[in-house]
Amino acid sequence: MKKQYFLFSVLYFISVFIHASEQNDLFRYLDIVKGNNWAAKTNLYKELADMSGVSDPQLFDLVELDLKKFGYGKISDDRRQIETIWGIKALASSGNIKYQNTLDMLAEKAKDTKVKRVAKASREDLVKFSKWNPVIVSDEFLTDDRTKEQALWMRFLHQDDPAMWAHAIRSAYNAFSYEDEVFSQLVRDRLQGMYKTKTYDHDALEFQAWACKYLGGDLDQNYKFLKVVARQAKSSKVRRWAIVATEGVYITKHRKLR
């Protein structure tokens, strides 16, 4: 009984600590958005837009208010333009559909062409992040042997969304992250279930192509499988990247041997 009470106490204090930390971050964000330091605001907006999972309307209502003030007219100040563009991206990353109308209005009525273009693209991002944010903020698959980024990629691969798979595998490839064997096996399993099926879905094809590139980083495990993909994949794009994944690394090894 004492052990159970002790464990409960530890978990309680950990949850309180995490909540307090999140509140401190929110207060810091609010202070920045309320201020006039364009560099601090721009950096914050970049941080929020980069898969932060933050969606608190208390914060994004202020971001929206800023965009309504400065986003519609002509913007002659480059710093203001950059701040506005990243503010739009940050607003979209909230995933809160209540901001759809503001992004629509900026996409239609903004006089600055760059602001208008970013607002148009961000309308799709808003819908995307409405689905992605709950997955981003989860801590599922996070272990002592796996970083937060690796755990996020695992969660994305477990969703029924090819856009998430494509994002996860592209990020893992660019990070040169090959040490997680469970992740690599999951990538192989996903690709195994897809490459023989014809599809015109952009995200599904992106995942398959990047999966070939990623698996090519460990040919000891994946060479035979990728050779099969290179022969049998329905998509010429996927076949091409499977060939590159195998022959490209072979050429590199051959040059090292000479």
N, C-alpha and C positions, 0 to 999 in steps of 0.2 A: 504493500500500500504506500509506504514511504517513497519507494522508487518511482511509482506512478505519479505521485504528487510532485516529486522533484522534476520528472520529465515534463509534466504539464507546466510547471513554473518556468522552466527553461524555454519551452516553446512559446509561452505567453510573453516573456520578456523579449524574445527574438522578434515576435510579431509587432510588439510595441515599438521596438527600435527601428524596424523597417518602415513602419508607418510614420514615425517621427522624421526619418530621413527623407521620405517622399514628400512630407509636408514642408520640410526645409527647402527642398528643391523647388517646390511650387512657389513658395514665398520669394525665393531668389528670382525665379522666372517672372513673377508678377512685377517685382521691382524694376527689372530690366525693361519690360514692355512699357511700363508707365514712364520710364525715363526718356531722355533725349540723346542718349549715346548711340549713334547709328551703328557704330562698329559692334558694340555689345549686342544690340538688337539683331543685327544681321547674323552674328555668330550663333546667337540663341536660335534663330529661325533655322539655320543650317543644322544645328543639333537636333531640333525637333523633327525636321524633315527627314533625317537619316535614321529611319526605322526605330524611332524612340518609343513608340507605343503610347506616348502621352496623349490623352484625349480630354482632359479636364476643361469643361466649358468656361469655368471661371477665368482661365488663362486665354482660351481661344476667342472668347467674346471681346477681349481687349485687342487681340490681333486683328479681328474682323473690323473693329472700330477704327483702327489705324488705316486699314486698307480702304475703308469707305471715305476716310478723310483725304487720302493722298493718291489713291489708285486710279481714279477716273480721269483726272485732268492730264495735261501735258507735263512731263517731268523733265526739267532741264538739268537737274542736279544728278550726276551719275551715282552718287552715293545713295540718294533717295530711291533711284530706280532699282539699284541692287537690293536695297532693304525691302522694297515693295515686292520684288520678284520672289525673294526668299520667304517673305511673309505669306505670299499666296501658296507656295509649296508647303510651308508649315501648316497653314490652315487646312489644306487638303489632307495632310498626314494625320489630322485629328480623327478622320473617319466619321465625323459627325455630320449627318445628312442635313442638319439645320442650317449649315453653311452653303448648301447647294445653290441657293438663290443668289448669294453674294458672288460666288464664282461665276455663275451664269451672267450676271450683270456686268462683271469685269470683262468677261470674254466677249460680250456684245458691245459694251459702251466705252471701255477704256480707250483714251486717245493715244496712249503710248503703245506702239506696235509690239514691243517685247513683252510688256505687261499683258497685253491682250493674248498673245500667243501662249504664254505660260499659263494664263487663266484657263484657256481652252483645254490644254493638256491636263491641267490639275483637276478638272471635273471628273475625269476617269479615275485619277488617283484617289479622290475622295471616296468613291464607291469601293475601290480596291482596299483602302485602309479600314473601311468599316468592317470588312471581313478579316483583315490581317491583324489588327491591333490586339484582339483578345488572344491570339496565338503568340504575338510578340511578347506580351507582358507575362505569359505563363512561365513557370520554371520547370516544366516537365522535361525530362532527359538531362537535366543539369546535374552533373556529378563531379567528384573531385578530379576525375581524369578528363573531363570535358569542359571546354570554355563556354562562356555564355553564347558566343557566336556559333560554336559547334552545336550546342543544344538547340539553338533557334533553327539551324538548318535541319536538324533531325525533326523538329516539330513541323516545319514546312513540308518536308517529304512525307509526313504522315497525314497531310490534309488531302482532300479530294479536289485539288486545284493545280493544274499544270503551270499556272503563272507562279505559284509558290515554289513548285519544284524547280522551275527554271532559275528563279532568283537564288535559291539555296545552292544549286550546283555551280552556278556562275560565281557566287561568292566563295565557295569552298575552293574552286579551281584557282581563282585569283589570289587566295590566301595561301596557296600551296599546302593545304591541309589534308594530309593523307594518313595520319596516324590512327584515326578512328575507324577500326575495322568494321564495326557495326554499321556506321554510316556508309562506308564503301559497299558493303553487302546490300544495303537498302537501295543504293543507286543502281547496282547491277540488277536487283530484282525488278525495280521500276522499268529499267531499260528492256529487260528480258520480256516483260509483259506488253511492250509497246512497239518494238521495232518492226514486227511483222505485220502490223496493222496500218493500212493507208489512212492518213489524216491530213487535213489542210489547216488544222489548228496551229497558229503561230507559236503559242507557248509550249505546246506538246513537242513540236519540232525543235524548238530552242532547247528544251530540256534534253532531248535525245542527242543533239549535236554536242552540247556542253558535257553531257555524261560520257560520251566517247572521249572527249579531250581530257576529262578528269581521270577516267579509268586508265587512259594511256600513261598516266604518271606512275603506274605500278604494273608494268607488263609481266612481271613474274606471276602475278595473280590473274591478269586479265587478257593476256595476248591471244589465247585460243578463242575466248569468248568474243573479243573484238574482231577477229578474223571472220567469224561466223556472221557477225553483224554487218561487216563490210560486204559480204556476199549476198545476204538475205534481206537486209532492210528494205522496206518498201520505198522509203524516201531517198532520193539521190543525194540530198544534203547530208543525211545521216550516214549513208554509205561512204561518202567522201571523207567525212570527219573520222570515221572508223579506220579508214585507210591511212589517213594522216597520223592518227594516234599510234598506229602500229609501225608503219614504215618510217615516220619521222624520228621516232626514238631509236629505231634500228640503225638508221643512218648515223645518228649521233654516236651510238655505241661503236659502230664500225670505224668512224673517224678516230675515236679514242684508242682503238686497238692498233691503228696504223701508227 
